[in-house]
Amino acid sequence: MQPSILIVDDDRDIVRAISLLLEKQGYRLYTAHNGLDALDIVATAPLHLILLDIMMPNLDGLSALMRIRSTKNIPVILLSAKSEDSDKILGLSMGADDYIAKPYNPDELLARVQAQLRRYLTLGSVNTGNEDVLTVGDLVYDKEKKTLAVRGEPVHLTATERKIVELLMQKPGRIYSAEEIYERVWNEPAYSCENTVMVHIRRIREKIELNPREPDYLKVVWGIGYKIDKK
């Protein structure tokens, strides 16, 4: 069975052009013109790759990306007319696998699509971060034993704190919004959850950081969310 690709862009001409390019390779294609329609397809279709525009109506690409990443590890290549390094870094930090600036070179786009599919299909959707031990610098979390060691010393965490640490350590550097953390850890819709998540983040920092005010690992990305990353 040929891989399935979802193309999401509010510019129908771009969707048509990319579709023609990928159809020649025999890929099965799905298309959407806004983030909400894209999420509906992601929830129901067996996808292997998503090409996702950033600037779209109803739900922009970055917001759609965050929702996709809450449940799926499908490779996502962002498409954007913005080519600033800060935009690329933001997109990649939020969980994108690659970033292509418009106007794109068709050969480059095809090469990047093939590279992401090759990686995903070789490692498989097995690349879900389910390894027994997660390591970020001096942080070592054993998923089976539910234990965290920091600089070789065991650290006691509450059940909720463990879930937050495990979530963030599975994808170091990826930014999780307070809403996404709440929904994935508490398993309920996020309503006015910022303070709740912030309190737990502060407590975790006090346990794992040498200086909680200047953290080496658990960091705030202002206006976006939280991540665990090595300084």
N, C-alpha and C positions, 0 to 999 in steps of 0.2 A: 504494500500500500504506500502510495506517495505521501510525503509530509503535507500537512494542512497549515496554511498561513492565513492570518487575519490582517487585512490592510485597513487602517483607520485614518481617514483624513477628510476634512470638510470640503476640500477642493476635489470635486468629482473628476476633473481632468487628470489630476495626479493619481487618483485611485485607478483610473482607466489605464494610464500609462504604465504604472507598476504592475497592474494585472496582466497586461499584454506581455511585459518582460518576463514575469514569472510563469505565465501559462506555457510559454515555450519550453520551460524546464519540466513541465508535467506536474507542477504542484497543484494541489486542491486549494482553492481560494475562497475566502469569505471576505466580505467588505462591509464597512460601516462608515458613517459620516459624522458621528459624534461619540463622545465617551459613554453615554448611557446605552446606546445601541451596541457599542463594543462589549460592554459588560454582560449584556444579555447573551451575546454569542459566546463569550468566554465561559459562561456558566453552562452552556449546553453543547458546544461543539468540541470535538477531539482535536485540539490545536497543538502544533509543534513550534510555532513562532508567531510573534505579533509585531507588525510594523505600525508604530503609533505616533501620530502627529501630536504636537504639544498644544498649539493654539486652535481650540475647537469650541463650538457652542455647546450649551447644556451642561457638559462636564469636560473640563480641559484634560489634556493628556496626562499631566503629572498627577492629577487627582485620580484619574482612571488607573494609572500605574500603581498608586498606593493601594487601591482596592484590589487590583489583580494580585499584587504581591501578598495580600493577606491570606490567600488561599492557593495560589498557583506559583510554580517555579518555571513556567514557560519562558523561554528567552524573549526579551522585548528589545527591539531596536527603535529608538526615538528618532523621529523626523522633525526637523524644525528649521524655520528660516533664521532663527537666532544662532549665531555662530560664536558668541562670546565664550571664553573658557569657563566663566562662572556658570553659564547655563548648562554646559556640558557636565561640569562637576556636580551641579545640583541634580541633574537627571540621573547620572550614574549613582550618586549617593542614595537616591530614592529607590534604587533597585533595577534600573535599566542595565542591560548587558552591553549595549553599544549605542552610538549616537552618530547620526549622519545629518550634516547641514544641507539645506536646500540653497541653490539648485544642486542636485546630486548627480554624480556621474553614474550612468546605468551599469557600467561594468563593475564599478566599486560597490554599488548597492548589491548587485548579484553576488559578488565575492563575499561580502559581509553576511548576507543571508545564508549562503552555503556554509560559511565557517560556523555560524551559530547553530545551524541545523546539524552539522557534523559533530560538533561538541555535544549537543543535547542528545542526539540519537546514539552516540557512542557511549557517553556516560549515562545517558538515559535520564528519564525523569527520576532516576535513582539519585541524582544529585540534589537531594532534598535536605541535606544537612542532618541526616539521621545517624551520623557517626556517634559512637558511644561517648567519646571524649572530645570536648570543644576546647580549643586553646587560643587565647588572644594575649600575646605577651606573657606576663606572669599570672594571668588568670587561667585556671584549668577547671573546667566544669565536667563532671562525670554524669551523663544523662541517666545511666542505669542506676547508679547509687544515689543520685540526687545530691551530690556534694560539690562544694566549691572550695578550691584552694587558691590563695593569693600569696604570691612569693613563697610558695611551699608550705604555707600555714593554712589549716582548715578555718573556714569562716562560716558561722552559723547564720542561715537565712530562714526567714519564714517561708511557708509554702508559696505565698503570693510573690515574694521577692525572688524565689527560685525560678518561678515561671517567667518573670520579667527578664532575669539574667539569661536564662536559656534561650528565650526568644531573641534577645539582642545579640547574643554570642553566636547564634547560628549563621548570621550574615554580618560579620564585622564591617563597620563603616556604613552600613545601610541605615538610613534615617526612618524611624517609626514615629508616626504622629501619636499624640496622647490618645486619640480616639481609637486608633488601630491597636495600640497596646492594651487598652481597656477591653475592647471587644474580644481580643484573642486570649487574654489572661483571665478576665472575669466571666467570659462567655455570655455576655449580655449586651444589649445596645448601649452605645456610649451617649449619655446625656449629661452635660456639665461635669465631665470627668477630669478636667485638667488638674484641679487641685488634688484629687485622689491620686492620680498618677504621679504628680510632682512630689507628693509626700513620700511615696514609696521609692521614687528615684533618689530623693535626698537621703533616706535611710540606707539604701544600698551603697550610696557613695560613702557614707560615714563608716561603712564596714570594709570597703575594698580599697579606698583611696588613702594614700599617705597624707595628702592635703585635699580634703573635700572641696575647698574653694578653688583649687587649681587642679582639677582632675586629670589623671593620666589616661583614664579609660572611659568612664561613663560621662558623656558630654551632652550638653544642650545645643541644638542648632536653632537659634532664636527664630520664632515664628513658624517653625516646621515640626520639630519633634526632638527625639532623643536617639542616641546611637552609642554603641560600645566600639571603641577603636583604640589602637595603640598610638600613643602620642608620638 
